[in-house]
Amino acid sequence: MMRAGDALRRWGVPVTLATALAVFAVFGVYLSPRWLFFLQTVFVLGLFAVATNLLVGYGGLVSFGQASFYGLGAYVLALGWLHYKAPFVLLFVLAPVFGAVAALVVGALALRARHLYFALLTLAFSQLFFTIANQWYGFTSGANGVFGAMVPRVLAAPRVGYWFILAVSFVSIFLLWLVKISPFGLTLQAIRENRKRAEAIGVDVYRHQLYAFVIAGAFAALAGALFVVHDQSAYPGLLDWTKSGEPILMAMIGGLDHFLGPLVGAAVFQFAHDYLLKHTHAWELVLGLVLLAIVLFAPDGLLGVLSWRNRASSGSVRVRLARILGAAAEEDGRDHK
C-alpha cells in the first residue's frame, strides 16, 4: 500500500498543475489586462524553461541553443501568415513539428561532442539561426521582424488569449512530466548521474540524449508559437543565444531538481525584470546580483529552500553544473587516450 508521502511525491506535480490551472482560469475573469499580459509571459517562459530543464536538470546537457527552437516556433506562425496566409491552427500544429525536426538535425551533430564542447556547438547553431533571421531580409524582414494580426481575432482578445496560453502551456508541462517519470525519463536521469555505468549495462546513451533533445526542441518551439499569440510578432532577438540563457537562469532560480522549479523561476524572473526595468536603468546589474545571490546561497533554488528533502544536499546543483561543464574533463581525457 502506497504511503501518503510516496503518493504526494508521485502525484504532487499533476495535482499542483490541475489546482493552479483552475485557480488561474478563475483569475482570468477578474484580472486587469496588464496582469493578464504579465501572466501570459510567465506561462510562455515557464513552458520554455521546463522544456529546457528536461535537458539541463534531468539530462545533464547544458544547451545554449534552445532559443533556436523557441524563435523557430514563433517564425513558423509569423512567416506562414505573412507569405502563405496559412490558417492559424495549421501553423500552430506545425510549429512543434518544425522544432522537433530542427532539434533532430542540430542534436544529431551537437551530441557527437560532450560537456563544454556540446554547449559551444549549440551556441554556434543558435547564432547561425539568429544570423539567418537577421540577414534574410526578403523572407524574414530582417531586424525589423514580423508584426501584424497573425492570430485569430478571438485569441487577440486579452482574456481569451490568456485562457488559451494557460491551457496549452499547462497541458504541455503535464506531458513533459509524463516524459520525466517514464522509463525513458528515468533512464535519462541515470545517464546524467553516471554515463559510463549506463553504457556498461547496455543503454544507448546517444539515442536517449537525442530523443530528449528532440522533445525539448518541440516544446520550446510550441512555447515560441504561444509567444506569437501573446505578442503577435516574431523577430531575430528570439533566436539570440542570450535568450537561450534565460530558461537556464529560470530553472536555477526555481530549482533544477524540482520539476516545477523552472515555472516558479519564470514568475520570479519576469516579475523582477518588469519591476527593475520600471525603477532603474541599471536593471540588468541589479537582476544579475540577485541571481548571483540565489546561486551562491540557495543553489537548489527557491523550491529547494522550501523543501525539507533537499536541505541536507545543499549545493548539489552547483556541483552538478560544475561536473557537466568542467569536472568531466578528466573523463574526456581518458576517452582520447
Buried (B, 14 or more C-beta within 10 A) or exposed (E): EEEEEEEEEEEEBBEEBEEBBEEBBEBBEEBEEEBBBBBBBBBBBBBBBBBBBBBBBBBBBBBBBBBBBBBBBBBBBBBBBBEEEBEBEEBBEBBBBBBBBBBBEBBEEBBEBBBBEBBEBBBBBBBBBBEBBBEEEEEBBBEEBBBEEBBBEEBEBBEBBBBBBBBBBBEBBBEBBEBBEEEEBEBBBBBBEEBEEBEEEEBEBBEBBBBBBBBBBBBBBBBBBBBBBBBBBBBBBBBBBEBBBBBBBBBBBBBBBBBBBBBBBBBBBBEBBBEBEEEEEEBEEBBEEBBEEBBEEBBBBBBBBBBEEBEEEBEBBBEBBEBBBEEBEEEEEEEEE
